[in-house]
């Protein structure tokens, strides 16, 4: 008789989800499903609001990813205004995004995932968390906390606060960089770089190629933005898609035309849709984004230390790694690259230019803003009327792009470890770990296809059903 195993909730991720494992008569895995159980509906909330509100409004989609949304939104608004923002404004937006990379990747690695593979997948769950990590390795934990705090402070000093900074605006940003803040950032960078160097060295000595197989490996395509020459990019650039072998599938694709190659499918068992590459269809058009995706599509980081570490990484895998665990490895590489890019920006005198905003009115009725959030490619697409009122908004967030891959990871891990109905807490934790590797932000990711069915039951004080109202 078929049985089911439910993992609910999936822990140490942002948002709410559950996993169902379906077992056959022999107790082996027949199928799995990763359910995203919350519906946010932010696209509908935006309709009727003004263009000028969108960066500040969409930042409220999530308390973990506000910087990512405010920047993608501002870029979509720039497109509708048809403006080229001042160079200093672009540099400052880049600086804030790099600060977001540092704080978000540090949160994912040190707080959410490291307890699994530094303490052990079968470690007592009561202490398999950041508190247990502090007890086991207080020096590493302290440095990880300070690293994340540095990234948060970059955001705070630029935007006025760490969460939901109303700073990036249509046409640029609303304040320039203070000289004292520039000095402070440069003074803090050496400590941050020392921390990430030490962490990368620990990771490389602790986990060889075989140890990184724990969460499975599978083939897919990979997508991300790249600068000219295929250099790693996080704010601008063109879309590149590569195969598992590193062969270019799409090169230099215009981000504003993303909808020609990316469509979204839906399934009845989850609110999270399934973006896929159109020419290969659904579900064969699976691709991955985020740290692993960006590293796989890029030729190089373009900074000396990160490029050296990238070369070392690629000696352990083929041109494109398909290992789920390597999301953690590439996340660390991106922190190092982000710190080096921050140093380059801060040493460029143009970043202090007080001209940080271009003024313009509504010049286009449609605009797309795409950049690379820490978790992967983030898309904001707006349609407005002649007064700049939002008529339609579409968000495809990083976690959505990875939905097919997360389901594939869960299925592979479950089939590897579950046999004849034998399941331990450590096995279930490995299955959750397959999700945590992607660092999903589920609050950002969900939106409805058209109208969702609603049933309202009205009961009296005794709990007896009086009336049922439905809306399809």
MOLIN-V278459 format. One record per helix or strand of 3 or more residues. SS is the DSSP state (2 for helix, 1 for strand). FROM is the first residue (numbers start at 1). LEN is the number of residues. Records with the same first field share a line. If there is no record, write none. Layout:
BEGIN
SS = FROM-LEN, FROM-LEN
END
This chain:
BEGIN
1 = 3-6, 17-7, 29-8, 221-7, 238-5, 248-6, 262-4, 274-4, 366-8, 376-9, 389-8, 454-6, 465-7
2 = 42-5, 51-11, 66-16, 87-33, 130-7, 138-22, 179-28, 211-3, 228-3, 255-6, 278-3, 291-7, 304-11, 326-21, 349-4, 398-4, 403-15, 425-12, 442-4
END
